[in-house]
């Protein structure tokens, strides 16, 4: 009687799962004959260690015949016991009748346990299934899932793993229709698992969300109360709100999601600084990253799958004193979590930025991963590519960092986050003769934009590295580190918006331009930029390369030929144009767009908005709005895409590789020679550590020493408003910038640095 009640409890637990599952069982010859199970038994002087466990003695269901309710587990030494069998019908319900129904097919689930008087001999134990039993699982991979609340290891199809693990932990506040009432746990018996619940040893408690998502390093830094608040904010407000906002604002992605081309599940890992060094994929965290999406190939039950998760470092959310030292609560001794202010604004911006990466990881995977084959990104024990030829293909296929980060920066409010860097484009020459070290001009001039882009310095004397060519980092000719952040996130943002502008013009002619002048007043239409970027992503999702897209939408020269022939020529010409006798005379089209955009943003700040307010830089909304980030922390939300599951692991994308790998990358590797390795295309991208485009919190943006001066109304034509001043003569800007040294000849994947 106790065994039947126990089997019934097990069946009901699984019923809750199967009501959610959308994969019907099928029958074919199974290739796998054994399954690994973790050893959760307790070895004592009173237990006997057992080996060589085999499960069998289960007949195939036949209409009108009794369904086997038990399988027989046997071990060495003539030890045997019964294991409950649950039968899953083709309508994904557990069969509660004693006989197989006519017209139904069935799939078995084994509720494996070890009786109290025995213990398994190895930490990970291979349980063998008889041939006849293995055949009943069909073609699906057979796995094991441990439920700590019951002490049961379920042996079941891999397709049920995530939903089963989550449902077995979830609190059931209401009973689904047709669900049976769960009976109380029976009293201990010889047939219960080892260890068994008892009056002195209660059943294992359900893990809290803090235990599920948070590294021990985070729990050591903050109280569980603070972490619970943060988890609730991320899962129920920020993350789903960001996903839905992005899918709504980019219709091509929204349509793809409806067709199963955007993943449905995402892991969440919350840690402090370097996290826990537990060797788990995705937990090798980068320094100074407030949040990032870890992504890359993972082997799960022998199969290579594309996986991802969202990770958040609480170090950027801890209250600091005037010396930037963490503040502790005197009552608890723990650090104090900030719940509003600039740090939370940065987190919200970062989540939008990172989730746009995650969407592109599915929607534009070829270019985001730098491969048409997931196996190309696999690395071996020495952190090197398993397939050496993949390194050369990576250079050709992977989108440049300025495009990856620039497009993601376009959806967050990077204009406010890196405000001083944008203003650097209007700084005059300093008294020392260096570009960008003087006062702020009252408006943006094309000559100043060109000079500071080519060879500008920050007021503190640091070289600005604004040219797109610096986006890969490395060392300059003097052996100094190249700072890639500003060419990726600031100039990359401007370059990505310009590509979106070209696409909008291509789609709708002159009326498609986001630069609109009415009665002498110039403005920038964020909706048109968004539509243009939507088209670019859609074309690449459908198979076009970034090269072919840029060539197609490029302005034409006097001979009717595209000015930008591919991605590299676009980056080489952006703002500065072609070099002539050691000087650059600017690229009229791109510098004109940047000039109009920056002057419009300055006009909004100086004329439209109240004092001390700055315009929105996210193209998800109108640019003349004043808010720090696109998300509302008080707005509860939900989404069926990239939904955070109860796991701090890398979660496999639900998108079929047949869909995700058909898109276009930067260039076609079959038509382009292997890329030069003198300036590697960020070959050190985080493949092994799977830290993809992590958003780094900069302590300062190098220009905070000089606050912007009051600006007059912008000038030049077209301009935001008429102004009495005229631009200084646009002399050619000489080349005066440190050149990078040659990089490594082949990639060596390491952790991401200087990423946002």
Buried (B, 14 or more C-beta within 10 A) or exposed (E): EEBEBBBBBBBBBBBBBBBEBEBEBEBEEBEBBBBEBEBBBEBEEEBEBBEBBBBBBBEBBEEEEEBBBBBBBBBEEEBEBBBBBBBBBBEBBBBEEEEBBEEBBBBBBBBBBBBBBBBBBEEEBEBBBBEEBBBBBBEBBBBBBBBBBBBBBBBBBBBBBBBBBBBBBEEEEEEEEEEEEBEEBBEBEEBBBBBBBEEEEEEBEEEEBBBBBBBEBBBEBBBBEBBBBBBEBBBBBBBBBBBBBBBEBBEBBBEBBEEEBBBBBBBBBBBBBBBBEEEBBBBBBBEBBBBBBBBBBBEBBEEBBBBBBBBBBBBBBBBBEEEEEEEBBEEEEBBBBBBEEEBBBBBBBBBBBBBBBBBBBBBBBBBBBBBBBBEBBBBEEEEBBEBEEBBBBBBBBBBBBBBBBBBBBBBBBBBBBBBBBBBBBBBBBBEEEBBBBBBBBBBBBBBBBBBBBBBBBBBEEEBBBBBBBBBBBBBBEEEEEBBBBBBBBBBBBBBBBBBBBBBBBBBEEEEBBBBBBEEEBBBBBBBBBBBBBBBBBBBBBEEBBBBBBBBBBBEEEEEEEBBBBBBBBBBBBBBBBEEEEEBBBBBEBBBBBBBBBBBBBBBBBBEBBEEEEBBBBBBBBBBBBBBBBBBBBEEEBEBEBBBBBBBBBBBBBBBEBEBBBEBBBBBBBEEBEEBEBEBBBBBBBBBBBBBBBBBBBBEEBBBEEBEBEEBBBBBBEBBBBEBEBEBEEBEBBEBEBBEBBEBEEBBBBBBBBBBB
